[in-house]
Amino acid sequence: MDKRCILILLDGLGDRSHPQLGGLTPLQAAHTPCLDRLAAAGANGLYHATFFGQPLPSENAHFALFGGLPGEFPGRGPLEALGAGLALSPDDVAVLTHFAHIGPDRDHRLALLRDKVAVSPDEAETLFRSVDGFEHDGVKISLHPVGGLFGVLVLRGDVSPFVTDTNPMVDGRLLPPPLPRSSHADDPAARRTADALRAYLLHAHRTLANLPFNRERAEAGLVPADGLVTQRAGRLVPCPSMGARYGLRGLCITSGVLFAGLARFLGMDFLSAPDTGDPGADLADRVRTALDRLDDFDFIHVHTKTPDQAAHTKDPLAKVRVIESLDRGLAEVAERLTDDPRILLAVTADHSTPSCGPLIHSGEPVPLLFAGEGVRRDQVTRFDEVSAAGGALGSMRGREFLFSVLNLLDRARLAGIHDSPDPVEYWPGDHPPFILDPKE
């Protein structure tokens, strides 16, 4: 019997304690009978993709969960570009960008006045069209929409990804200029890239500020979208697929361009699942889809962004409501997950997203559970950040998650075994047959 893993990833589930919740985290405060039953049926622990205390974005955390090495990570920009269907060459640089309201102070210093601006789809199309296409010192820059006011800048020429961000990420803060990162301060390509980005962003600001609809918005007291901010430049790098390195046929079921790009980069299939506004119903539907595809895949990632989105409102009670909705949705399909002896179930998050304070993400580890045939059972009966710490899994980091999946799927490679010429992490490896030639 071939086992399969279904990973249910509750994005941004981890949190901090809050006075309005009696000193509990939203996950502790939420009523989660289904998640608690799953915790009681298996092994629990904590997970962090790198180091305790280091905040991570979803792309870095997922890359580690999926078994990638840090040096193989291409950056958020290229992943968004791949997810949008763009063709990137190994020499291209892709930079994440979005429209915002920016403006100078008395000293001509640009500040982020409003990071999120609401415009109509037609207005967004006008914005993208007005500032697409730019060239400076041999660097060609094109702008590609990926959703709403978010896009990707693709830079071509003698360019480098080692440049700084221009998005301060907090309203009211000054914009940092694009500069070569200190590690590449003397690199002509990094300097050229930073200079081209600076010229383009100034061009974009002047062009956008003079758009008729932006002037009309300002006159009407509405927030104009008169600038672009950038972050997380990157470039494609060689990286083995999940199948080549771990012997797993992978599928990602979720919404969002980022995860489409991550799946494409790692050789996983991607199935887009719409968000309807009902977190629990959406999660249940995605799990049902995963169950229907068990014969086709060995590792299925079922993802929801809703806990992270709720935490970004900085309302702990909103996050509690989302968690409880997800638990109700999971209860609709939990029996199918636990009754099928082929299924190794994993439930965790990619990072913690605090529902208070200034941080976007925080560095606390998140709870993790495994349930299925052969999985050790510990004494944990609650699925939350504190209870999980007393479980049998201990504290797991980085690629240890995917190695644990291989182990529990009975595909773990015994150290020192080389049945394949390739440096694979699974067993048995793919190898040519040893043929007996009767003439020898």
N, C-alpha and C positions, 0 to 999 in steps of 0.2 A: 504494500500500500504506500503510494507516494504521498507524502505530506505537503501541505501548502501553508503559507503564512498569510494571514490578513492582518495588516497593521492599520488600526484606527487611530488617526493622528488628529488630536484636538488642539489646534493651533493656538499658542499663547495661553494655554490652560493654567500654567503656574502663576502664582501671585504672591502678594505680601499680606500680612495681617492688617485689619482695618478696625478702628474704634467703632464705627457704625455697625460692624458685624460681631461685636463683642470680642475683638481680638483674634478673630478667625480669618482665614483666607476665604475668597468666594467659593472655592471648591469645598472647603470644610463646612461652610455655612449652608451650602446647597443640599437639598434633599435628593440623594442619588442612589436609590435602592438597587438599580440595575448594576451600576459600576461597582457598588459595594459587594454585590453577589459575585461578580467576576473576580474581584480582588480576593474574596474568600475562597475561590475555586482554584487559585493558582499561586504563583510566586510574584512578589512585589519588591520594588526597590526604587532608587532614584536614578535619573539620567541627566547627563549634561554632555553636549557635543564637544566641548573643549575643556575649559577650566572653571571650577566653581567660582562664581563671582563675575565671570566675563559675559556681558550681554551679547547675544547673537541675533542677527536677522534670520528670517525663515530660510533663506537660500543656503546660508552656511550650515545651519543646523541640519537641514534636510540632506545636504550633501554628505555630511558625516553619517547620518542615519542610513543613507543608501550606500555607504562603504567607500566614499571618495576620500582621497588623501589631500591634505591642505594644499600641497603644491600643484594639484591638478584642478583646483577651483578656478574657473575663468573670470569670475566677477558677475555681479548682478546685471550689468549692462548687456553682455553677450547672451545671458540666459533669457532676458526679456526679448532680445532681438530674435533668438531662435524660436521662442514661443509665439512671436508675431509672424513667423514664417519667413523672416528675412534670411537671405543667403549672405553669410559672412566668410571672408577669406581669413586665413591665419594672420595676415598682416593688418586687418582692420581693427580699429578700436571702437567699442560701443560704450556709450555713456547713458545712464538713466537720467531723464529730465522730465520736468512738468512745468506748466504755466502757473504763475503766481502773480501777486501784486507786490511790486517792488518800487522803491523810490529813493531819491537822494535826500540827505539831511543838509544842514547849512554848510557843512564842510565837504559837500559833494560825495559823501560816502553812501553807497547803496545799502539799503536795509530791506529785510524781508518784512513787509507790512502785513501781508496775509498769505499764508502758505496755501490754504485751500480756498479756491474761488469757484462759485457756482455759475455756470454758463449753460446755454442750450446746446444741443448737438450741432445745430447749424453754426452757432458762434464758435464752437470748438473747431469745426472744419475750417472756418475762416482763419482762425489763429494758426493752425498748422500750415495752411496753404501760404500764409503771408510771410513766413520766415523759413520756408524750406529752400535749401540750396544756397550755399555760401562757399567761398574759397578765399584762403589767406595763406600766402607764402607756400604755395604748393599743396596745402591741406584742403581737401574737399570735404564739406560737412553736409550731410543730409539728415532731415528730421522725419521720423516715422511714428505715427500714432499707434499706441498699444491698448488704449482704453481711456475714455473720458479725456481729461487734460494731461494724461501721462503719455510719454513717448520715449523714444530712443534716438539719440544722436549717433550716427555712424560716421567716423572719421577715416578718411583714406589718404594715403601718401606715406611719407616717412614720419610715422606717428608712434606714440608710446602710450601705454595705459597708466604710466606712473605719474599721474597728475592729481592734484587735490580737488576736493569737492567745492562747490560754490553754494551749497544749500545749508544754511545754519540750522534748519529744521524747527526753529522756534520763532514765532512771530515777534517782531521788534528787534531782533538781533541783526547786526551788520553782516552783509554777505562777505565771505572770504573770497579773494580773487583766485582764479585758477593758477596754480604754481607747480613746478616740478616737485615731486616728493624728494625729501632730503637724500634718499638713497640714490636718486638720479639727478641731482642738482647740476652735474656737469654733462649730462646726456643731451646732445643737440636735439634729438628727437623729442625728448620730454619737454625741453624749452619751446620747441616749435609747436608742439601740441598745446601747451598752456597758452602760448601767445595767440594761436588760432582760435582757441575756445574763448579767450577774453575778447578778441575782436568780434567773434560771432555773437556773443551774449550782449555786447554793447549795441551791435547792429539790431539784434532782436528787440531789445528794450526800446530803442528809438522808433523802430518800425511799429511795434505793438502799441506804444503810447499814442501814436498818431492815427491809429485805426479809427474810423468814424464811430463804430459801435462802442469802442473803449472810451472815447471822449464823451459820448452820450451817456454811458454808464456813470462816469465820474460826475457829470453835470446833474444827473438824477440822484446822486448820493449812493449809487451802487459801487461795489468794489470792482475795479477793472482788472483784467488779466493782462498786464503790461510788461511781463518779463518771464524769463526762463531761469530755473535753477538746476544745477547738475550734481550728480554724485555717482559713485561706485563704477568708475571706468574699468574696463577689462578687455581681455582679448582671449580668443579661443586657444586652448592648449591641449596637447595630447592627453587623452584619458581613456582607459579601457572601459568597455561597456559593462553593465552589471552582469550580463550573460557571460562575457569572456572571463571576468575575474572571479565571479561567485557562482557561476553556473545556474543562475536564476533568471527565468523569464518574468520580467517585471511589468506591472501595469499601475498607472496612477489615475485615480478617479477623483476629480475635483473640478473647481472652477479656477480661472486665473491664468494669465499669460505666463507668469513666472514658472508655474509647475509644468505647463506644456513645454517650456524651454528646458527645464531641468530634466524632464523625461527624455526629450529629444537628445540632449547632450549625453545622457547615460545609457542610451539605447533601450529605454523603456517605452512601452506603448502608453498612450494618453487618451483618456476618455473624458471629454468635457461634460460636467454636470452642472446645470444651472442652479443659482441660488434663488429661492422663491420667497424668502422672508420668513420661512418657518424652519428654524435650524434643525429641530428634531425630525421632522418629516423628510428634509433633505438628506440627513445622515442615514435614516432608515432606507431610503431609496438607493443611496450609494452602496450601502452594505448589501442590499438585495442584488444589485448589479454585480458586485464582487462575488457573491455566492454563485451567481449564474455563470461566471467566467472561471470557475475553479479548474476546469479541465484544460484551460488554455494557458494558465499562468501559475508560477510557483510563489510569487511574492506580489501581493496586491495592496497598494497604498490607498486607503480611503481617508480623505482629508476634508476638514471643515475649518474655515477661517473665522467663524463667528465668535469664539471666546476672545480671540485677539482683538477683533473689531469692537466688541463690547468693552473690553478693558481700555481701549484708546479713548472712550468717552469719559474716562476717569470717574465712572460711577460704579462702585462695587456691586450695588444691588442689580444693575443692568447685567453684569456678568453672572451673577447668581441665577437670574432668570434664564439666560442663555444656556448655562450648564444644566439646569433642570430640564429645559426643553430637549437638549441633546440626550439626557438620560432617558427621558420618556421615549424618544425615537429609537434609541438603542434597545430598549426593552421589547420593542415590537419584533426584533430580529435576533435577540440574544439566544433564544433556544436553538435556532438553526446554527448559530456559531458554535455553541457548546456541545451539541449533540452529534456533530459530524466528526468522527475520529480522525479524519484527514487534516482538520484545521488546527493550526497553531495560531492562537489569537494573541496579538500584542496590542496594548492600548497605552499611549503616552502622548506627550506634547513635544514640540520642537524647542520651546523656550518659555520663560516666564514673561508675562506682560503685566506690569503693575497697574492697578486701577486707581492709583493716586500718585502724586509726586511728579517731578519733571521728566523722569526717564521714559523713553519710548519702550524699550525692553529692559529687563533687569537680569542679573546673573545667577539667580537661585536655580538649583536643579528642579526637575519636574518629576512627578510620579510616573512609574512604569510598571506594567503588569504583563506577565505571560500566563496563558491558560491553555491547556490541551493535554492530550495523553502523554504521560511520562514527565510532565512538568512537576517539579517539587511543589508541595503545598506548605505554606507557612501559616502563621497565626494571625496574619493581617486580615481584618474584616471591613476596613474602610479604605476607599480609594481617594487619598488626598496626599498633600505634600509632606505631612508630618507622619501619618500612619505608615506610609510606604517606606519610610526610612528604617523601620524595624523589620523589613521583610528579608527573604532569603537571597534576593538578588544583590543586595548591598548597593554600592554606588557604581554605576556603569557609565563609561565615557566613550565618546567618539565611535570608532568602528567596532567597539566591543558589542554594540547592539546587533549589527549584522552578523558578526561571528557567532553570537548567541543564537540567532535565528538559524544559521547553518547547523549548529550543534543540535538544536531541538528538532530540526528537520532530518536528522541523521545523515547529514551531508558534510560534516566537519572533516577536514583533512588532518590526519595525524602528522604532527611535526616531523620533518625529515623524510617524508614519503614523496618520491618524485616519479609518479607514473605517467607524467605528461611533460613534454619539453617546455611548456609555457608555465610561468609562475602563477598558477591559479590557487585559489583559496578553498576550493571545494573538492570533494572526493565522491566517487572516482572521477579522475580527470579524463579529458578527451585525448586519445592517443591513436596513432595508426596501429593496425594489427601486426603482430610478429608472425611473418609468413614463413612456413617451411618450404624451401625449394627442393623438390624431389631429386633434382640433378646434383645437389651439393652433397 
